[in-house]
Amino acid sequence: MPIVSVKRVLAAAMLLAVFATGAAAHHGWSWAEADQIELRGTIEKISMGWPHPTLDVATADDGVWRVELGNPRQTERSGFVEGVAKPGDQVVALGNRSQDPKEKRMKAVRITIGEKRYDIYPDRIRTN
C-alpha cells in the first residue's frame, strides 16, 4: 500500500473516532440521574439544530440551565417546532438532570409552554 493511502486511511480513522466520541458524549442517558425533576423558568435562548434542540432556561433561584430535547425529528414529532416558543416564554421542563451536581443541565422528557405539553420522550415520563 502506498504511503499516501496509509495516511488517508489513518486520517479517516482518526476523524471517525472523534465524531464517534462526540456522539457518545451527547446521546443516551448514562450522564443523567435516574430520578426526574421539574424545572421552571424563562426561556433565554432556543436552538433547534443538531445533535438535539436545546433551551437555555433562567430559573428564579438557580441560574441558567441547559435543557436538552430529543433529536430534531423526535422533538418535531412531539409538536415542539420552531415558533411554538420564544425567548421570554415561561417553561416547565420535566426530565433527568446531570449526575454532576455542578452542571446545570437536564435531558427533558416533557416541555410545557403555557397550557401546551410537548412529550419528547413519552415512554420515559414518570408523572402526569
Sequence and secondary structure as in RCSB ss.txt:
>XXXX:A:sequence
MPIVSVKRVLAAAMLLAVFATGAAAHHGWSWAEADQIELRGTIEKISMGWPHPTLDVATADDGVWRVELGNPRQT
ERSGFVEGVAKPGDQVVALGNRSQDPKEKRMKAVRITIGEKRYDIYPDRIRTN
>XXXX:A:secstr
  HHHHHHHHHHHHHHHHHHHHHHHHSSSTTEEEEEEEEEEEEEEEE  SS  EEEEE SSS EEEEE S HHHH
HHTT  TTS  TT EEEEEEEEESSTT  EEEEEEEEETTEEEESSGGG    
